Every structure is written in C-alpha cells, then in structure tokens.
Amino acid sequence: MRKRESKGTSMKSFNTILLKFPKIDVGLRKCKAIFEQFDEDKSGSIDPKELNHCFRKLEIDCTDEEINDLFEECDINKDMGIAYKEFIVLLCLVYLLKKDSVSTHSSSQMEIPDLEATFETLVDSFVFLDKNKDGYVSRSEMVHAINESTSGEGSSGRIAMKRFEEMDWDKNGMVNFKEFLFAFTKWVGIDDEEEATEE
C-alpha cells in the first residue's frame, strides 16, 4: 500500500468515494458470481481446495504456498473457509500483488479485467483516507476526510466515528487495507443483501 500511496490518488473528497458506490457495487456483484461459481459444495465459503481450483481456473499464477498464505491471511475469522467478503479482500490483494509484481508482463494477469476498475477505486479510496501515507487509516484521518466533505453539518463527527468503528474491527485504533475492504462491502450494501438472502 505504501508503494501505491507514493503515486497519490484521484479522489478529491469523501463525496467522490460515495459517488463511486454504484460502480463499486457492480464490481462486487461480479466478485459474488465468481465466489458462487467456486463455492463448489455451496457451503457459503471457499475451502483451500476450492480456492486452489479457483486460482487455476482464473489463471492466477501463484504457487501452492502463495495460495495457502493468501488463504490464511484472508480467512479473517479463522474458520478454515473464505466467506464472500473475505473473498473480495483476497481477490483485491491478489490484484495488487500481481499488478505490482515485477515479473508480470501485463496488468490483466488475473483474467478478470472487468474487476480491475473496482479494485483501483477501492485502493484509491484507501489512499485518499490515509493522509499521512503510513499504510493505516487513523480515527483522526477518517474524521478529517468526512469533515472536509460535510462542512457545517453537526453530525459529521458522529458519522466519521461510526464509519471508523465499522472499519476498526480489531479495535487497535488503526485500520489497515484488509479491514478497510471488509468494512467497505458493508457501506456499499453487501451485508444487507446477504441478510436478505439468508431470510
């Protein structure tokens, strides 16, 4: 992320991020279709074997060790399965790793180029929020970003705090990119959709 942050961001305000929600939603729905395709046993999560099959089918060039490392990193609740929101995090991390890898010859290495714009928007959003470019979004950075967009509104501080609390699920006062992605799906409305499906 620090490497990406050195390049800057196209986001000008928190409102710019909000305006991108419809396009992000379309991209995340494509991730959902990919997820459902590779959740072969329809358990609601992708196990290590299914993930390996997914990478091979999508022609994502990773070793078995790299796939296992990604699985462990993205299995956020450590239940030996990658749920849909964890899958979004995983695909975005793979995209970043492959795009920035010296050994790749093209940025469309993943064979899912229609998701690249979504992932770029997510990265840009994080870079915009991380004002001091340390690889984390702090509470004050979040408040500052929302206050810039909502000057004069008394509730902006509470909104910023709520958004920050949604992101900071390990409660350490700092939000890394993985936590940010996890929360972003909720902001776009992915959680609402999952709850409706379960009912």
N, C-alpha and C positions, 0 to 999 in steps of 0.2 A: 504494500500500500504506500509506503514512503516513496518508492520509486515513481508510482503513479502521481502522488501528491506533488512531486517536484515539477510535473508538467502542468499543474493548475487544473482548473475546472471551468466548464462553460456555464455552470449555474450562477445566476446573479442574485437570487434570493430564495428563501424558503418557499415562496409562492411559485417560483419556477419549478421546484420539485413537485408541488401539489398539482400543477398543470400537466405534468407528465404522467400522473397516475393512470389515466385511461390506457395509454400505450403500454405502460408497465404491466397493467392488468392483462392485456392481450398476451404479452410475452410470458407472464407467469402461468396463464392458462395453457400455453404451448408446453411449458415445463410439466404441467399436470398431465397432459396427454402422453408425454414421454414417460413420466412416472408410472402411469397406469399400464402402459404397454410392457414395462419391465417388472412390474409387481406381478410376476407370473402366477403366484399362488393366491393372488387377491387378498393378501393378509393386511393390507394397509401400510406395509413397509417393505423396503427392499433389503434383503439379506445379502451377505457378502457374495454368495454365488450368483445371485441375480444381478448384483452390481457389476461383477466381472463380465457377465453376459452383456449387460448394457454397454459397457465400455467397448467391448469387441464389436458389437453391432453398430454403434455410433462411430466406430473407427477412431476412438480416442486413444492415442498412442501413450500408454502407461504400462509400466511393469506391474507384475502382481504385487510386489512390495509397495509400490506407489499407490496402487488401488487400495490395499489394506490400510496404509497410512491415512489416505483420504477418508476411508470408511470410519476409522477410529476418531479422526478429527471432527467429522460431521455427525457422528452418532452422539448428538448433544446430551441426550438423556441416558446414554449407555445401556440401551435395551437390546443391543445386537440387531437393530433394524434401522434403516434410514426412512423416516416418515417424509411426507411430501415437502414440508417446509425445510427439513434438513436436506432434502434432495436439491432444492433451489440453491441452498448455500453451497452444496457440493459442486453443482454444475458451474456456479459462478466462480468458485475457487479454481476449478479445472480450467475454465476460460481464461482467468487471469494468469495462471501458471503457464498455460500453453501460449498465450499471446505474448507474454514477456520472455519466453524461453528463447535463448539464442539459437537453439538447434532447429526451431520450426521455420519453415520457409514461407508459410502463409498464415494469416490470422484466422482463416477459416478452417483450422485444423480439426475442429470438433465435429464437422459435418452437420452442424445446426446453426448456420449463419443467421437465420432469422431471429435467433435469441441474442446475438451479439449486441444489437442496439439496446435491448433491455438491460443487459449486464453493464454496458457502458454507462447507461443512465444511472444505475444503482451505484457504480463506482464514483461517478461524477457527484452524485448526491452526498456520498460519504466524504469525499474530498472537500466539498463545499462546507460541510459542517465542521470538519477538523481544521479549524482556523490556524492552529499552531503547528500543524503538519507533523504531529508526533505518532500518528498511526492509531489514535484513540479520539473519541468524541467525549469531552468532559461535560458536566452539568452546565457550567458557565457558557461553554461554546454553544450548546443547544439553546439555552435561554437567549443568548445574543442573536443567534440566527432567526429565531421566531420573533423576537422583539423588533428586529430590523424590518420584518415584513408586516408587522401589526402595530406600528407606532400609534400610540394614543389609546389603544384598547387595554383596559384594566385587567382583562382575563388572560392576556398573552403569557404572563409569567406562569400562571397555573397550567395553561396548555403545554408550555415548554416542559414544565416539571413532569406532567403526566406522560408526555412523549418520551422523556428521558427515562422515567421509571419503567416504561414498557420495553425499552431497549436494554437497560442495565439489569439483566436477569440474574447475574451473579452478585449484584449489589456491592460492587467494589468501587463505584463512583466513576468508572471509565467504561466506555463502550468500544469494543473492537469491531472490526468489519463483520465478523461472523454474527455477533449479537445484533448489529445494525440490520443485516439482511433478514434475520429471523423476525425482528420487530416490523420491518417494512412490509412483509406479507400481511400482517395484521392491519396496518394502516391502509393498504390497498383494498382490503376486504376479503382476503383469502380465508381468514378464520370464520367469518360469517357464513361463507359458502360451505365450509367443511361441517359446521354445526347443522346447517340446513340439510345436508346430505345424510348425516347421522340420524336425524329425526325422521 
